[in-house]
Amino acid sequence: MRFPSRTTGVDLVVTSPPPYWKKRDYGVEGQIGQEKTAQEFVDAMVECLQEEWRRVLRRTESVFLNIGDSFQNRRLAGIPARVELAAGEDGWIGISPSSTHSSDAFAITASSISDT
């Protein structure tokens, strides 16, 4: 997702990215969801956090992600947890994870992010 370059002061980003492993194709070059591995998907999500959302969000605002999980070798791949962990390692604060029967949603806040 690319915001206009002059966008600033965004209060909230809410998104439900498509699952990885090419489960959906929207015909857009470089789209999220076409990754071959779980780690590539996690890296793509962290890139959005770093390069787009951090740039436009106010320091005290939030990102809400709704990320579904996928089965790999007959077990859940743990994609939501992997993204939340990677976001935490990048300085985001994970809050309020919640599970439903079909997806995992969690919020992360920019409150600990320094201006970059």
N, C-alpha and C positions, 0 to 999 in steps of 0.2 A: 504494500500500500504506500503510495507516494502522495504526500500532502504538498500543496503549492509551497514554493520555497519561502514565501514571506509569511506563512501562517505561524502565529505565535499565540500563546495564551489559551491553549486548548484546555478545557477542564476535565474532559473524560474521553477515553477511547474505549469503545465496546466492540468486540469482534468475535466471530466464530469462524476461525480459519478452516478451510477444507482439510480433511485428513490426508495424511501422506500416503505413499505407495500408489500414487496415480489413481485414486478411487474416483476423483472427479477431474474433468479437464474443461476449463472455461475458455480455452483457445487463446490465452494471453501468455505471451512470452515471459518467462521468469516468474510465473505464478507460484505461490505457495501451494503445496500439495502434490507436486510432481517429483519430490525427492525419492531417492531409491532406498534410503535407510532412515531409521528413526533418528539417528544423530544428525543427519543432514536436515531433517525437519526441525529439530531443536535449534540447530544453528541458524536456520532461516527465521525462526521466531525471535531469537535473541538479536539477530540483525535488525529486525523491525523495531524491537525495543530500543536498541542502541542508536540507530541511524535516523529513524523517523519519529517514533513516539516520544523519546526523550527530548528530541530537538524542539518539538512543538508544545509539549505539555508544560504547564506551570509546575514549579517544584513541589507543590503540595497536592497535586491531583493524581488521578488513578487510571489504570488500565484494567478492564474486565475482559478476561479471556474465557471462552467456552471451547474447550478442547476435548474432543472425543478420543477414546482409546481404540486400539486395534489389537487383534490377536496375531501373535507371531509364534509359530511352532506350538500351537494349541494353548497358549497362555497370553494373558494381557501383556502388552509391550511396555506399559507404564508411561506412556507419552505425556499425560498431564503432569505427572510428578517430575519427569525429566525436564520439562520446560520450566516448571516452578523452581526446581533446583538451579538450573542454569541462570534463570533470571536473578535468583538470590545471589549467585556468585558474581553477577554483574552489578550488584548493589541495589537491586530492587527489593522491596519488602513485601513478602507474600502474606496476604491476610484472607481470612474467610474462605478456605477451600470448602467446596461442597460437592457431594456426589449425587447423581441421580441414576436412574436405571440405564440411561443411554449416553451420558457424557459427564465429564468433570468440569466444573467451573471454578475459577478462583480469581481473586483480585490482587493486583500488585499496585503499590503506590510509589510515586516518585519522591516522596518526602525526604528520603535520605540521599537523593541524587544531587551531586554538585552541579552547578551550571557548567556546561561544556559547550 
